[in-house]
Structures are given as structure tokens and as C-alpha cells.
Amino acid sequence: MTRNLLFPELSKDLRESRTTGVFPYQKIKEYIDKEHIRAETPIDEVQVQPASLDLRLGPVAYRVRASFLPGKHSTVDEKIRDIGMIQIDLSQGAILEKRCVYIIPLVEEMNLPEDVSGKANPKSTTGRLDIFTRLITDYGVEFERVPSGYRGKLYAEVVPRTFTIAAHSGMRLNQIRLIRGTPPLLRESATLGKLHEEEPLVYSSDDTAIITEIRHGLPISIDLRSKEQSETIGYRAKSHAPLIDLSRVNYYDMEEFWEPIKGSQRIILNPDDFYILVSKEKVSIPPDLAGELVAYDPSVGEFRIHYAGFFDPGFGYGLEQGKGTHAVLEVRSHEVPFVIEDGQTVGRLVYERLMEPPEKIYGVGIGSSYQAQGLSLSKQFKRRT
């Protein structure tokens, strides 16, 4: 197997290639070359991630009266004609108002073989701005899923929930994984426990591998405790903040948009508020696996902890400054106030096998924004030194 020498982490012995699983970087590139993934505007190298493809907004958006799934007998365009309100030109940029629903045709289209399907999720920056984004297909009966053998357009449902945003065509708010066959998620102790013994998947803050009970995935807990009383352990979004232009990087002062939360044993989540918090554990994703944090698990509480729950191969892996990377959590309570306490389990991390290790992995070498993160806001906000 050919491995990219820019990434010495891949020089170690890894598991053999498989006939099913998530596509790695090089397989996605192959599908672009064969026009199983196609676009009128050429797909840029920067869009191709270790195990996913970033999808671009097209030149128009449609504000609609409500979210929808087209169902087995309708296209997305037919639904837009039925419940659409206005058409918006994104080619020069446009404002998307918070709490409004927009449907945006994407640049990329699919022409998949019968044994290949897709699964989408928001990108990390999208989730950290509380932009609710879901993929839709023609005749689709599920959000975020592209059925096996699908041939046609892709659409993004976009709902800015906390901030009004400025967006333009070509921006990348979500990403898609391609999957051959129906490989099982790795979530039970028989499989995850063995992997964790071979190479730890989760660490404590002092870089010690954590011995943990594995049931329906690796448990992830919340970190609300600080070493000093003045230390910030999270952020609560302000209700009436200014507009955020998504094209701006390291630009906005966080004080206009966020209220810092200081160290505490517990937080009462208000269902009207949006929070950025961080996991107590540090996660490591080996190069032949991808991870997904289950966003809503009623067994641990009535709240959602992650919009962008996908972790590319190499996230938190092979770092010089320590082992693993904290997961930043986008948190919303469901309908009623809910108390979370320091160390409380708030979600579970499950894993997917790749068909083979990718020729590039997540990290600073490919411009990844959040490889060595602690508690951090989206890249639009100025970094604190």
C-alpha cells in the first residue's frame, strides 16, 4: 500500500485494505476522476479531507416556509415551488436571517454505484456558530443520507439559529462521507475494547490512557471544573449579537457575541440558549478509523451535544505536544431546563472503519483548524494569546 511520506504517522503497520467501509482520501479522489462525484466548477484539492468531501454552496438560496423531506414521490425543486417564499442571489454574498429556513442547491452532484452510499454532517465551524445544516436529496426520506446508487443533485437545508450570517456561493458548510456496503459501527466493548487495548482511543488531561466502560460507544463527559475561579470553562451565546460574515477569519471580538462561563460544578442549560463547552477526555482517532459523536442520546439527558459530530482519521493522533485532543461540544437543551454537572457523561463516541488508511490525515499539515484545540470558538473569532 502506498503511503504519503509527508505523514510519518502512516509508516507504522496498519490493518489491511477492506472491501467495505468509509472511503479514504485517495478513493474519494478516484471517484472525482471517474465523475461519480461531479461539479460544473472543478472540485478543489482543499475540499478533499482524509475521509470526507467538503460540499460547496451554489449561487442561489431559497427561503422556504418550513423544513421538509421531499419523500419518495417528489424532488426538492418541486417542494421549493410548493412552499418557497423568495429566491436569494448568493453569488455576491447575501444575509441569511436567524431562525429562517433556507434550501441551497450545492455545486456537487452524485452518480454513485449501487453499492455506495453517502452520509453527511455539518463542518466543525458550522456547528460552533449554531448553524443547523442538513443534507437533502431528491426523493429523500432521511436527512443527511444519500442512498446507494443515487444519481442527482444535493441540497443543504440551512437554519442559522443564534446568529444572522452573511454567506456566499462556494462556501463549505457541510461534508459527506462515502461508504461501500454496510459496515457496522464500532460501538461495543468486544470491538472497541480490543482497539483501545492495541492503541488507546481516549486519554485524560495528563495524557494517561483512560480505562472506561464501553457500552454503545466510548463515553464522553463534560469538563466544568477550572483550576482557578476566574478560568473560562465555556461560552454562552448572546441573544442579540451582530451579524457574522462567514468569510472573515480571526476577525471578530468574542465579547460582542459570547458570555464566558467560569468554572463551576454544574450548569443549568436554558433551552433558549446555545453553549460551547469541552470534553473532559481527549480523543485520538487512528488513521484507519473515523469517529462520530452521537449528537442526541436520551439515555444521558434531554439535550443535544454536537452538530458536527464527525472526526476525521488522525484527529488528536500522533501529536508532539501530547496525546489526544479535547472534543469541543455544541450544546442545546431540549425544551426544558436541564442540569449538567462536572464529569457527567454527555455523549458516546462510535467508530467507523475506513476501507484503507488515507494518504493524508487530519492535522496542521493539511490546514486543519482544530487539531490541538482546547476550549475554542469558531475560526471567525480572534484567537486569544
C-alpha positions, 0 to 999 in steps of 0.5 A: 500500500502506498503511503504519503511520506509527508505523514510519518504517522502512516509508516507504522503497520496498519490493518489491511485494505477492506472491501467495505467501509468509509472511503479514504482520501485517495478513493474519494479522489478516484471517484472525482476522476471517474465523475461519480462525484461531479461539479460544473466548477472543478472540485478543489484539492482543499475540499478533499479531507482524509475521509470526507468531501467538503460540499460547496454552496451554489449561487442561489438560496431559497427561503422556504416556509418550513423544513421538509423531506421531499419523500419518495414521490417528489424532488426538492425543486418541486417542494421549493415551488410548493412552499418557497417564499423568495429566491436569494442571489448568493453569488455576491454574498447575501444575509441569511436571517436567524431562525429562517429556513433556507434550501441551497442547491450545492455545486456537487452532484452524485452518480454513485454505484449501487453499492455506495452510499453517502452520509453527511454532517455539518463542518466543525465551524458550522456547528460552533456558530449554531448553524443547523445544516442538513443534507437533502436529496431528491426523493429523500426520506432521511436527512443527511443520507444519500442512498446507494446508487443515487444519481442527482443533485444535493441540497443543504437545508440551512437554519442559522439559529443564534446568529444572522450570517452573511454567506456566499456561493462556494462556501463549505458548510457541510461534508459527506462521507462515502461508504461501500456496503454496510459496515457496522459501527464500532460501538461495543466493548468486544470491538472497541475494547480490543482497539483501545487495548492495541492503541488507546482511543481516549486519554485524560488531561495528563495524557494517561490512557483512560480505562472506561466502560464501553457500552454503545460507544466510548463515553464522553463527559463534560469538563466544568471544573477550572483550576482557578475561579476566574478560568473560562470553562465555556461560552454562552451565546448572546441573544442579540449579537451582530451579524457574522460574515462567514468569510472573515477569519480571526476577525471578530471580538468574542465579547460582542457575541459570547458570555464566558462561563467560569468554572463551576460544578454544574450548569443549568442549560436554558433551552433558549440558549446555545453553549460551547463547552469541552470534553473532559477526555481527549480523543485520538482517532487512528488513521484507519478509523473515523469517529462520530459523536452521537449528537442526541442520546436520551439515555444521558439527558434531554439535550443535544451535544454536537452538530458536527459530530464527525472526526476525521482519521488522525484527529488528536493522533500522533501529536508532539505536544501530547496525546489526544485532543479535547472534543469541543461540544455544541450544546442545546437543551431540549425544551426544558431546563436541564442540569449538567454537572462536572464529569457527567457523561454527555455523549458516546463516541462510535467508530467507523472503519475506513476501507484503507488508511488515507494518504493524508490525515487530519492535522496542521499539515493539511490546514486543519483548524482544530487539531490541538484545540482546547476550549475554542470558538469558531475560526471567525473569532480572534484567537486569544494569546 
